[in-house]
Amino acid sequence: MGMRCGIAVVGGNGSGKTTLARELAQKLQLPLVHLDVLYWRDNWQSAPDAEFQALLRAELQKPRWIIDGNIASTLPLRLTYCDTVIFLDFSRLRCLCGAVWRVIQNYGKSRPDMGGNCPERFDQSHLTFFKTVWNFNKNNRARYYKMIDNVPEVRCIVLKSRRQVKAFLRQA
């Protein structure tokens, strides 16, 4: 199979997946792929599922990459291609603060890690999004750990705080 290096960065929205992935990609000289770039089109419209799946598979089949993102349905597939998963398992308050801060920082603009033109905003859809962020651990934590545990050949690194992320990056 040759030298593969696939790192999946997962965790709740607002946990800092993109920031960690960006810094790690630069440090390790790995191509960086954001799931949101593959998934989103203008005005917060999602790509058709077949198109999104084809784009994701094309990236996963490359020999070296870091992919950050929180589209849970893609985790089993990403786990079959990666050799390392980094799970940012942060408290829901930390994730909610991160998600709110991201909207404030980017209000009215589309982030570079997003596909299409998806400006950040505060509206009803974002209130629903913040509720999803708040409930991520309750609804997903155990399922994520179970999916990761089902692939024992994949190294799993769990980071539970910004301090642990900084220490990890220093050692990477």
Sequence and secondary structure as in RCSB ss.txt:
>XXXX:A:sequence
MGMRCGIAVVGGNGSGKTTLARELAQKLQLPLVHLDVLYWRDNWQSAPDAEFQALLRAELQKPRWIIDGNIASTL
PLRLTYCDTVIFLDFSRLRCLCGAVWRVIQNYGKSRPDMGGNCPERFDQSHLTFFKTVWNFNKNNRARYYKMIDN
VPEVRCIVLKSRRQVKAFLRQA
>XXXX:A:secstr
    EEEEEEESTTSSHHHHHHHHHHHHT  EEEHHHHHEEGGGEE  HHHHHHHHHHHHTSSEEEEE   GGGH
HHHHHH SEEEEE   HHHHHHHHHHHHHHHBTSB TTSSS  BB  SHHHHHHHHHHHHHIIIIIHHHHHHHHT
 TTSEEEEE SHHHHHHHHHH 
